[in-house]
Amino acid sequence: MFSFFKKRDTSPQYLKFDGQNAYFIRIRTAKRGEIVEIRFTRSGDISSDEGGYYLRKGIVAPNSFDRATLEIRFANGYAKPVITVDGGEAIPLSEWQ
């Protein structure tokens, strides 16, 4: 039969929305496990791409100088972000303290 209930998105959330056009994300570096919080904005950091938007940001941890590269691809309307971290991992919002 037909279902009138919308499916819940059970994938972990990594981006915290701040204000009208800013986001926060936390990255744990692979080498020493240092946690780095990154803030980026739609107008200053995100570029338009075919069929959506794109962010690529180099990260250097302040204490251990570990390096990582963050890449996020958004669909139109900044929906369904796909997050890739080379040299680390994104931390879900449920683990933020």
Secondary structure, DSSP 8 states (H G I E B T S, - for coil): ----S-----S----EEETTTEEEEEEEETTT--EEEEEEETTTT-EEETTEEEEEEEEE-TTT--EEEEEEEEEGGG-S-EEEEETEEE--GGG--
